[in-house]
Amino acid sequence: RCEKCAQALSRCALCEQPVRSLYVWCPGCGHGGHLHHMHEWFTQASACPTGCGHHCNLNLVLCEVP
């Protein structure tokens, strides 16, 4: 769990549903979610969608899988 917001890390930060597929997360704050939700969020924002205040590094959160 995040120490700041107590969110369970296995739930998507955007839709708040459990992630049963590919889970991506920020190594800086530990928050993450469904790949497609996080991709949509980070095409328009750089701050963590949980509001924890961390500015996630887009290159670390989203990487292309060969």
Secondary structure as UniProt FT lines:
FT   TURN            3..5
FT   TURN            9..10
FT   TURN            13..15
FT   STRAND          23..25
FT   TURN            27..29
FT   STRAND          32..34
FT   HELIX           35..42
FT   TURN            43..44
FT   TURN            49..50
FT   HELIX           58..61
//
